[in-house]
Amino acid sequence: MSQAETTIYRVIFQNQGQVFEMYARQVFQSDLWGFLEIEEFVFGERSQLLVDPAEEKLKAQFEGVQRSYVPLNAVVRIDEVERLGVAKISEAKGNVMPFPMPAPSGDRS
């Protein structure tokens, strides 16, 4: 396998009051201004003895999704990781803040 096939990214972002922690093989800036594209979601294998119901719920929610567009201001963090972790959703509480975005410039009149 090539390096690109083995690279895994952990992407943490906010959506509707929840924090999503997802794993994917492809993460890049979208041609749609202000969005991040996430492709090739990776989930744990079903052959594991312990099945995490939260991860199974996420897997079902993203079944058939080829690409997700996440607003850049919703992104909390992106890490390149050595191994796959457990995808999860948690309630946004405490000091979780989205990545800061610069204010748009120019005259909108």
C-alpha positions, 0 to 999 in steps of 0.5 A: 500500500502507498503512503496515501492509502495508509494515512488516516486523519482524525477530524473533529468538528461541531454540528448542531450542538454535538462534537463529531470525531471521525476518521478519514483517508482524505481531507482537503479544502473544498472548491466550495469557499469556506468548506472542508471536504472529507472523503473515505470515512474509516470505521472499525471492523465489524469482526471485533468482539466488542461492538461500540453502539455509538460508532455503529450509529455513526457508521449507519448515518454516514453509510453511502456518503461519498464526501462530506462538506464541513464548514471551516468554522465548525472544524475544531481540530485535524490530526494525522494519526498512526492508527484508527480510533473509535468514531464518536459523537458527544455533546458540545459542552465546556470550552470546545470552540470551532477554528477561528475564521477571519472576517470577510473583507470587501464591500457587500453593497 
